[in-house]
Amino acid sequence: MTLALVLTADGSADLADRLAGQCRHAGIDEVRLVSDLAALADLAESATGPVLVTGADLVAHTAVLRHLVTSPAEPTVALVLAGPPVPGRTVVREDRGQVVAAGPPAALDGEATGVFGGALRVDPANLPVLVAAARALAAEVVPVGAAAAHGVVDDEPAVDRLFADLVARDAVTFAHRVRLLVARRIAAADDRAAAEAAVAAVDPDRAELRLSVKERDDFFTTFFVSTWSPYVTKAAAQLRLSPTTVTMISVAFAVVAALLFGAGGRPALVAGAVLLYLGFVLDCVDGQLARYTRTFSAWGGWLDTMADRAKEFIVYAGLGYGATQAGFRHGWALAIAAMAVQTVRHMSDTWYGAMHDEAARRPRVTPGGGFGDRLSAASNRVQADVGSVTYWLKRTVVFPIGERWALIALAAALFDQRVALFAVLTGMVLALGYTAALRLLRARSMRVGVLNTVDTSLHRDDGPLARALPTPRWPGPLGLAVSAVLVPAVLLGLALLGSDSLPRWTALVGLGGLLLAAAGARAGHGGALDWLVPAALRAAEYLFAIAVGVLGGVPAWLVFGYVFVLTLHHYDLTARLEKRKLAPPLHEATLGWEGRSAVLTLSAITGIAAIGMATLGIYLLVVFVGSVALAWVIRPARAVGAAGSTGAVGGRPPG
């Protein structure tokens, strides 16, 4: 249940009434007009859901309020407007979408990136901070409604003071920018007339449809998808399709494309390429539909993340099978390599982004002037130069999903499955080398350790054996993880060179080397480069599983299937991190990366590597499906049932 609190002192009474009506039209459950911060604190303290706080000097489209309330960002989202600093108004400084500083223009020393729009949404997680800030300000100043009676002149609206104090208390706050729609704060009657005219001049539905497209996307998506996908989004909305339904249709297109790639033959390859492109269009449409209809949900976000990776890897399977059937011996090997490299890339992307966000939240320090600092400054300049050649090169060289799928489709249609796999794998390796080199330099200049702010054991995917091992003082968790990558890499190389002559017990030696990384499970992960640890552990486990498969003569398609199940588990952890969700309900049953590697080692030594890998893969898939059912189906259903039994009423179903 969402509560809207309109501070009537921050504007005229008729504007406050108008805003209250707009809040109701925006779908807010309860709207209250409050005259001072003390009353606001009392109401916010009793709230059980999100709270929208706004001053009464805001003139905006109703859609602006609806977007603010339904924004998927959490826990606090503030309306931020473009334009120069305004006397008596709070300005903000943003970094990676977060508001990292707020206050009077002079306090930000010319580094303001926007002006506070006079409205913010606070989720329950930050309500105690909101209440504390409101009460502290109410105790420090004369109540705003009584200012004139006491002869006090205070040009700064109460909502501005409240927001600045909230940011000062380290409440994680994201900026909600207004594009295409209109939102203005007024100070005089002339301002109001101009603002209302600007609102009337814009068709909100047309603007919202355009807003459903990401403001900044990659080259292929921008010019070959987003130019016409909004029409599909509009049609899907008119047909009342949910974003989840569109996601499932996209998955179906990718599966059929994979089957056509597996069948081979020029007509099948061309048809598969067309379906792959259309599936990617629908992959964009599901997000656009969610933004257009404002039907966000944690389940939808999780499903979109998982579906994107699953269908991409299913396409790799189709290409690998088709290449093998066409007579290329290493078709499955290329598919396995592409899947493993892409997953390791994504793991490093996730944790580099987490480190960047953590750095943005911390107090600014004077740049050291090193190469990493200069590199960061240059990168920021390129990102700001939207539409330039260097901007698009930077967006493309990291080889995002649109470019990957476009390259696969073109290579498969014009050549064959083998060329498609070679092309996408080459692009991944080059992109990995480019991003890794630049990020290592930038990360060292940031000097931020991010893994010490989360549950390290969970995101390392450690099992009981790793948690029980003693922790050495040297070389640290990253050094141990990198060492563990080298051991299975050497083992795999030896197995490929002489799999027939290499004794099976060498898998035990490989496991011993792999367990080097397990010794760092309980060590502090505060190093500037320790964000690389999860990606290194993924690489070590995948390499070891592939090496065991080669040693034990496991069919290549079975190795692919086993690694595919592992990637589902690891992407589940990543998606939960991004959605701020708890660990999977059955996480302990996955045995940890070292436990799974030990099982594979035993099966290889005993000569049943294929049986062991198949059994373990099926077991992990069952655990994964069980975790999904518990997290998204059974437990939410029980929660709804419990709410109903206690007389809870109202509310809308999640999107």
Helices and strands as residue ranges (DSSP letters): E 3-7, H 13-25, E 30-34, H 37-46, E 51-55, E 58-60, H 62-70, E 76-81, E 91-95, E 98-103, G 105-108, E 114-122, G 124-126, H 127-140, G 144-146, H 158-168, E 173-177, E 183-185, H 189-200, H 204-211, H 219-224, H 229-238, H 243-263, H 266-293, H 298-325, H 331-361, H 371-384, H 389-397, H 401-414, H 417-446, G 451-453, H 456-460, H 464-468, H 476-498, H 506-514, G 517-520, G 530-532, H 533-551, H 556-578, G 587-590, H 592-605, H 609-629, I 630-634, H 635-645
